[in-house]
Amino acid sequence: MVTPGQIEQYIKSGLECELVEVRGDGHHFEAVIVSSLFRGKSRVQQHQLVYSALGERMREEVHALSMKTYTPEDWAARCR
């Protein structure tokens, strides 16, 4: 069974990120991902970048992933 920590590492190894936080129970996961690569991209395009970073793991190991993606600027504004 895959762990939240493993998913964090998968994302970090495939996508340049400022922040990755993953929570979950081994079957369903929630992620917050902050990356400058998200600038100028739609939410769908941002999620596609994350799915690309996860690659085949998305089909084989990760069955449900809910994510919130932010640019560093959006994340900073959210945390004020």
MODELLER restraints for C-alpha pairs under 7 A, 6 or more apart:
rsr = mdl.restraints
at = mdl.atoms
rsr.add(forms.Gaussian(group=physical.xy_distance, feature=features.Distance(at['CA:1:A'], at['CA:26:A']), mean=6.01, stdev=0.5))
rsr.add(forms.Gaussian(group=physical.xy_distance, feature=features.Distance(at['CA:2:A'], at['CA:26:A']), mean=5.73, stdev=0.5))
rsr.add(forms.Gaussian(group=physical.xy_distance, feature=features.Distance(at['CA:2:A'], at['CA:61:A']), mean=6.39, stdev=0.5))
rsr.add(forms.Gaussian(group=physical.xy_distance, feature=features.Distance(at['CA:3:A'], at['CA:26:A']), mean=5.63, stdev=0.5))
rsr.add(forms.Gaussian(group=physical.xy_distance, feature=features.Distance(at['CA:4:A'], at['CA:22:A']), mean=5.23, stdev=0.5))
rsr.add(forms.Gaussian(group=physical.xy_distance, feature=features.Distance(at['CA:4:A'], at['CA:23:A']), mean=5.45, stdev=0.5))
rsr.add(forms.Gaussian(group=physical.xy_distance, feature=features.Distance(at['CA:4:A'], at['CA:24:A']), mean=5.86, stdev=0.5))
rsr.add(forms.Gaussian(group=physical.xy_distance, feature=features.Distance(at['CA:5:A'], at['CA:22:A']), mean=6.99, stdev=0.5))
rsr.add(forms.Gaussian(group=physical.xy_distance, feature=features.Distance(at['CA:8:A'], at['CA:20:A']), mean=6.12, stdev=0.5))
rsr.add(forms.Gaussian(group=physical.xy_distance, feature=features.Distance(at['CA:8:A'], at['CA:21:A']), mean=6.59, stdev=0.5))
rsr.add(forms.Gaussian(group=physical.xy_distance, feature=features.Distance(at['CA:8:A'], at['CA:22:A']), mean=6.07, stdev=0.5))
rsr.add(forms.Gaussian(group=physical.xy_distance, feature=features.Distance(at['CA:10:A'], at['CA:53:A']), mean=6.98, stdev=0.5))
rsr.add(forms.Gaussian(group=physical.xy_distance, feature=features.Distance(at['CA:10:A'], at['CA:54:A']), mean=5.99, stdev=0.5))
rsr.add(forms.Gaussian(group=physical.xy_distance, feature=features.Distance(at['CA:11:A'], at['CA:50:A']), mean=6.68, stdev=0.5))
rsr.add(forms.Gaussian(group=physical.xy_distance, feature=features.Distance(at['CA:11:A'], at['CA:53:A']), mean=5.57, stdev=0.5))
rsr.add(forms.Gaussian(group=physical.xy_distance, feature=features.Distance(at['CA:11:A'], at['CA:54:A']), mean=6.03, stdev=0.5))
rsr.add(forms.Gaussian(group=physical.xy_distance, feature=features.Distance(at['CA:14:A'], at['CA:53:A']), mean=4.34, stdev=0.5))
rsr.add(forms.Gaussian(group=physical.xy_distance, feature=features.Distance(at['CA:15:A'], at['CA:53:A']), mean=5.83, stdev=0.5))
rsr.add(forms.Gaussian(group=physical.xy_distance, feature=features.Distance(at['CA:16:A'], at['CA:35:A']), mean=6.41, stdev=0.5))
rsr.add(forms.Gaussian(group=physical.xy_distance, feature=features.Distance(at['CA:17:A'], at['CA:34:A']), mean=5.75, stdev=0.5))
rsr.add(forms.Gaussian(group=physical.xy_distance, feature=features.Distance(at['CA:17:A'], at['CA:35:A']), mean=4.42, stdev=0.5))
rsr.add(forms.Gaussian(group=physical.xy_distance, feature=features.Distance(at['CA:18:A'], at['CA:34:A']), mean=5.45, stdev=0.5))
rsr.add(forms.Gaussian(group=physical.xy_distance, feature=features.Distance(at['CA:18:A'], at['CA:35:A']), mean=5.48, stdev=0.5))
rsr.add(forms.Gaussian(group=physical.xy_distance, feature=features.Distance(at['CA:19:A'], at['CA:33:A']), mean=5.67, stdev=0.5))
rsr.add(forms.Gaussian(group=physical.xy_distance, feature=features.Distance(at['CA:19:A'], at['CA:34:A']), mean=4.99, stdev=0.5))
rsr.add(forms.Gaussian(group=physical.xy_distance, feature=features.Distance(at['CA:20:A'], at['CA:32:A']), mean=5.74, stdev=0.5))
rsr.add(forms.Gaussian(group=physical.xy_distance, feature=features.Distance(at['CA:20:A'], at['CA:33:A']), mean=4.63, stdev=0.5))
rsr.add(forms.Gaussian(group=physical.xy_distance, feature=features.Distance(at['CA:20:A'], at['CA:34:A']), mean=6.53, stdev=0.5))
rsr.add(forms.Gaussian(group=physical.xy_distance, feature=features.Distance(at['CA:21:A'], at['CA:31:A']), mean=5.54, stdev=0.5))
rsr.add(forms.Gaussian(group=physical.xy_distance, feature=features.Distance(at['CA:21:A'], at['CA:32:A']), mean=5.23, stdev=0.5))
rsr.add(forms.Gaussian(group=physical.xy_distance, feature=features.Distance(at['CA:21:A'], at['CA:33:A']), mean=6.64, stdev=0.5))
rsr.add(forms.Gaussian(group=physical.xy_distance, feature=features.Distance(at['CA:22:A'], at['CA:29:A']), mean=6.72, stdev=0.5))
rsr.add(forms.Gaussian(group=physical.xy_distance, feature=features.Distance(at['CA:22:A'], at['CA:30:A']), mean=5.62, stdev=0.5))
rsr.add(forms.Gaussian(group=physical.xy_distance, feature=features.Distance(at['CA:22:A'], at['CA:31:A']), mean=4.33, stdev=0.5))
rsr.add(forms.Gaussian(group=physical.xy_distance, feature=features.Distance(at['CA:22:A'], at['CA:32:A']), mean=6.57, stdev=0.5))
rsr.add(forms.Gaussian(group=physical.xy_distance, feature=features.Distance(at['CA:23:A'], at['CA:29:A']), mean=5.58, stdev=0.5))
rsr.add(forms.Gaussian(group=physical.xy_distance, feature=features.Distance(at['CA:23:A'], at['CA:30:A']), mean=5.30, stdev=0.5))
rsr.add(forms.Gaussian(group=physical.xy_distance, feature=features.Distance(at['CA:23:A'], at['CA:31:A']), mean=6.47, stdev=0.5))
rsr.add(forms.Gaussian(group=physical.xy_distance, feature=features.Distance(at['CA:24:A'], at['CA:30:A']), mean=6.18, stdev=0.5))
rsr.add(forms.Gaussian(group=physical.xy_distance, feature=features.Distance(at['CA:27:A'], at['CA:62:A']), mean=7.00, stdev=0.5))
rsr.add(forms.Gaussian(group=physical.xy_distance, feature=features.Distance(at['CA:27:A'], at['CA:63:A']), mean=6.20, stdev=0.5))
rsr.add(forms.Gaussian(group=physical.xy_distance, feature=features.Distance(at['CA:27:A'], at['CA:64:A']), mean=6.57, stdev=0.5))
rsr.add(forms.Gaussian(group=physical.xy_distance, feature=features.Distance(at['CA:28:A'], at['CA:63:A']), mean=6.76, stdev=0.5))
rsr.add(forms.Gaussian(group=physical.xy_distance, feature=features.Distance(at['CA:28:A'], at['CA:64:A']), mean=4.83, stdev=0.5))
rsr.add(forms.Gaussian(group=physical.xy_distance, feature=features.Distance(at['CA:28:A'], at['CA:65:A']), mean=6.14, stdev=0.5))
rsr.add(forms.Gaussian(group=physical.xy_distance, feature=features.Distance(at['CA:29:A'], at['CA:64:A']), mean=6.07, stdev=0.5))
rsr.add(forms.Gaussian(group=physical.xy_distance, feature=features.Distance(at['CA:29:A'], at['CA:65:A']), mean=4.79, stdev=0.5))
rsr.add(forms.Gaussian(group=physical.xy_distance, feature=features.Distance(at['CA:29:A'], at['CA:66:A']), mean=6.19, stdev=0.5))
rsr.add(forms.Gaussian(group=physical.xy_distance, feature=features.Distance(at['CA:30:A'], at['CA:65:A']), mean=5.70, stdev=0.5))
rsr.add(forms.Gaussian(group=physical.xy_distance, feature=features.Distance(at['CA:30:A'], at['CA:66:A']), mean=4.71, stdev=0.5))
rsr.add(forms.Gaussian(group=physical.xy_distance, feature=features.Distance(at['CA:30:A'], at['CA:67:A']), mean=5.56, stdev=0.5))
rsr.add(forms.Gaussian(group=physical.xy_distance, feature=features.Distance(at['CA:31:A'], at['CA:66:A']), mean=6.27, stdev=0.5))
rsr.add(forms.Gaussian(group=physical.xy_distance, feature=features.Distance(at['CA:31:A'], at['CA:67:A']), mean=4.57, stdev=0.5))
rsr.add(forms.Gaussian(group=physical.xy_distance, feature=features.Distance(at['CA:31:A'], at['CA:68:A']), mean=6.25, stdev=0.5))
rsr.add(forms.Gaussian(group=physical.xy_distance, feature=features.Distance(at['CA:32:A'], at['CA:67:A']), mean=5.80, stdev=0.5))
rsr.add(forms.Gaussian(group=physical.xy_distance, feature=features.Distance(at['CA:32:A'], at['CA:68:A']), mean=4.91, stdev=0.5))
rsr.add(forms.Gaussian(group=physical.xy_distance, feature=features.Distance(at['CA:32:A'], at['CA:69:A']), mean=5.97, stdev=0.5))
rsr.add(forms.Gaussian(group=physical.xy_distance, feature=features.Distance(at['CA:33:A'], at['CA:68:A']), mean=6.34, stdev=0.5))
rsr.add(forms.Gaussian(group=physical.xy_distance, feature=features.Distance(at['CA:33:A'], at['CA:69:A']), mean=4.90, stdev=0.5))
rsr.add(forms.Gaussian(group=physical.xy_distance, feature=features.Distance(at['CA:33:A'], at['CA:70:A']), mean=6.30, stdev=0.5))
rsr.add(forms.Gaussian(group=physical.xy_distance, feature=features.Distance(at['CA:34:A'], at['CA:69:A']), mean=5.91, stdev=0.5))
rsr.add(forms.Gaussian(group=physical.xy_distance, feature=features.Distance(at['CA:34:A'], at['CA:70:A']), mean=4.78, stdev=0.5))
rsr.add(forms.Gaussian(group=physical.xy_distance, feature=features.Distance(at['CA:34:A'], at['CA:71:A']), mean=5.49, stdev=0.5))
rsr.add(forms.Gaussian(group=physical.xy_distance, feature=features.Distance(at['CA:34:A'], at['CA:72:A']), mean=5.90, stdev=0.5))
rsr.add(forms.Gaussian(group=physical.xy_distance, feature=features.Distance(at['CA:34:A'], at['CA:75:A']), mean=6.94, stdev=0.5))
rsr.add(forms.Gaussian(group=physical.xy_distance, feature=features.Distance(at['CA:35:A'], at['CA:70:A']), mean=6.55, stdev=0.5))
rsr.add(forms.Gaussian(group=physical.xy_distance, feature=features.Distance(at['CA:35:A'], at['CA:71:A']), mean=5.32, stdev=0.5))
rsr.add(forms.Gaussian(group=physical.xy_distance, feature=features.Distance(at['CA:35:A'], at['CA:72:A']), mean=6.21, stdev=0.5))
rsr.add(forms.Gaussian(group=physical.xy_distance, feature=features.Distance(at['CA:36:A'], at['CA:71:A']), mean=5.34, stdev=0.5))
rsr.add(forms.Gaussian(group=physical.xy_distance, feature=features.Distance(at['CA:36:A'], at['CA:72:A']), mean=6.05, stdev=0.5))
rsr.add(forms.Gaussian(group=physical.xy_distance, feature=features.Distance(at['CA:38:A'], at['CA:46:A']), mean=5.52, stdev=0.5))
rsr.add(forms.Gaussian(group=physical.xy_distance, feature=features.Distance(at['CA:38:A'], at['CA:70:A']), mean=6.89, stdev=0.5))
rsr.add(forms.Gaussian(group=physical.xy_distance, feature=features.Distance(at['CA:38:A'], at['CA:71:A']), mean=5.56, stdev=0.5))
rsr.add(forms.Gaussian(group=physical.xy_distance, feature=features.Distance(at['CA:39:A'], at['CA:71:A']), mean=5.84, stdev=0.5))
rsr.add(forms.Gaussian(group=physical.xy_distance, feature=features.Distance(at['CA:46:A'], at['CA:69:A']), mean=6.76, stdev=0.5))
rsr.add(forms.Gaussian(group=physical.xy_distance, feature=features.Distance(at['CA:51:A'], at['CA:58:A']), mean=6.87, stdev=0.5))
